[in-house]
Amino acid sequence: MGGPDAHFSIEPEQFGLLVNSIRNVEKAPGSVTYEIGEEALRNRKFSRSLFAVKNINRGEFFSNENIRSIRPGDGISPKL
């Protein structure tokens, strides 16, 4: 048809496809769940945990000498 916006305009069929694609994207996020699934629980043994590798006396600070981040993931999470 011509005009200043003709080079970036879309046809009605293309617009319908665009709308349908947007509707699919809107459905994609689903719902958030914070539950740990069975597979994640099975794989947790491969994660790391903090463990005391030396005796730690009362009042002593945690350090690289007495605490290690090692496997299995049965202890305290390293991020804590």
C-alpha positions as CSV (number, residue, x, y, z in Angstrom):
1,M,0.0,0.0,0.0
2,G,2.9,2.3,0.5
3,G,3.4,5.0,3.2
4,P,6.1,5.7,5.7
5,D,5.4,2.6,7.9
6,A,4.7,0.1,5.1
7,H,8.2,-1.6,5.4
8,F,7.6,-2.7,9.0
9,S,3.8,-3.4,8.8
10,I,2.4,-6.9,9.0
11,E,-0.5,-8.6,7.2
12,P,-3.6,-9.7,9.2
13,E,-2.5,-13.4,9.0
14,Q,0.9,-12.5,10.4
15,F,-0.7,-10.4,13.2
16,G,-2.9,-13.4,14.1
17,L,0.2,-15.5,14.4
18,L,1.9,-12.9,16.5
19,V,-1.1,-12.8,18.9
20,N,-1.3,-16.6,19.2
21,S,2.5,-16.7,19.9
22,I,2.1,-14.1,22.7
23,R,-0.8,-16.1,24.2
24,N,1.4,-19.2,24.3
25,V,4.2,-17.2,26.0
26,E,1.8,-15.9,28.6
27,K,0.9,-19.5,29.5
28,A,4.5,-20.7,29.6
29,P,5.6,-19.6,33.1
30,G,3.2,-22.0,34.8
31,S,3.1,-21.9,38.6
32,V,5.9,-21.6,41.1
33,T,6.5,-24.4,43.5
34,Y,9.1,-24.5,46.3
35,E,8.7,-28.2,47.0
36,I,11.8,-30.4,46.4
37,G,11.0,-33.1,43.9
38,E,12.0,-36.7,44.2
39,E,14.8,-36.4,41.6
40,A,16.3,-33.4,43.4
41,L,16.2,-35.3,46.7
42,R,18.0,-38.2,45.1
43,N,20.7,-35.9,43.7
44,R,21.2,-34.0,46.9
45,K,23.8,-36.6,48.0
46,F,26.0,-35.1,45.2
47,S,25.8,-31.5,46.6
48,R,28.1,-30.1,49.2
49,S,27.6,-29.3,52.9
50,L,29.6,-27.7,55.6
51,F,31.4,-30.1,58.0
52,A,33.7,-29.6,60.9
53,V,37.0,-31.3,60.0
54,K,38.7,-30.4,63.4
55,N,37.4,-30.0,66.9
56,I,36.0,-26.5,67.4
57,N,36.2,-25.1,70.9
58,R,33.6,-22.8,72.3
59,G,34.2,-19.2,71.3
60,E,36.5,-20.3,68.4
61,F,35.7,-18.7,65.0
62,F,34.9,-20.9,62.0
63,S,37.8,-20.8,59.5
64,N,39.1,-22.6,56.5
65,E,41.2,-24.7,58.9
66,N,38.2,-26.2,60.9
67,I,35.3,-26.1,58.4
68,R,35.1,-27.6,54.9
69,S,32.5,-27.7,52.1
70,I,32.5,-31.4,51.2
71,R,30.2,-34.1,49.9
72,P,27.7,-35.6,50.7
73,G,25.0,-32.9,51.1
74,D,23.9,-34.1,54.5
75,G,25.0,-31.1,56.5
76,I,24.5,-27.4,56.5
77,S,24.3,-25.7,53.1
78,P,27.5,-23.7,52.3
79,K,25.4,-20.7,51.4
80,L,24.4,-20.5,55.1
